[in-house]
Amino acid sequence: FVDRLTFNFRPPRRGDITVFQTAGIASSQQQAMPQDQFYIKRLVALPNETVSIGDDRHLVINGRRLDKTEPGFEKLYDETLWPKASDGSLTIGESVYQGHLNGPEKFPNSAAKVTVPPDGYLVFGDNTSNSFDSRFWGKVPRTNVIGRSFFVYWPFIKRAPMESH
């Protein structure tokens, strides 16, 4: 279910699980963006922020490293929920999308920085090792954001962080 009301009274915040339309989002060189879908992803960066992914695969926003103490990121960086890379770090900077190991186009290495435009957001899937997200296609325009996810009714299982594409 989507809460379409909250973002009318406050702007989206980092960590919000957002639902958005894919129409008008540029396609990746590696994967075409379907133009008639609704995606659900975690909002990770706000307008005018500079984003990178550190060598430890944690997000760095305006030079500040995010970890599980950041509201909305508690489960994303919980080492008990997600497998670690062979060097023991988390996998936010890698992607195995549709069976191919990719360096995300927008973040090919830890030196790469992306500045979010004033009218957009960056969103990442919680299952970052298998998510087609802003690491590949960049910004989600503000006009595409529909609302915030607040309830998943199916399946009836204990869930790790929310992910869909």
Salt bridges, closest charged atoms under 4 A:
ASP3 OD2 - ARG148 NH2 3.25
ASP16 OD2 - ARG10 NH1 3.05
GLU49 OE2 - ARG14 NH2 2.79
ASP56 OD2 - HIS58 ND1 3.71
ASP56 OD2 - ARG65 NE 2.52
ASP67 OD2 - ARG65 NH1 3.97
GLU70 OE2 - ARG14 NE 3.63
GLU70 OE1 - ARG64 NH1 3.08
GLU79 OE1 - LYS68 NZ 3.34
ASP87 OD1 - ARG57 NH1 3.42
GLU94 OE2 - ARG57 NH2 2.67
ASP119 OD1 - LYS139 NZ 2.99
ASP126 OD2 - ARG42 NH2 2.66
ASP133 OD1 - ARG135 NE 2.85
GLU163 OE2 - LYS41 NZ 3.17
GLU163 OE2 - HIS165 ND1 3.92
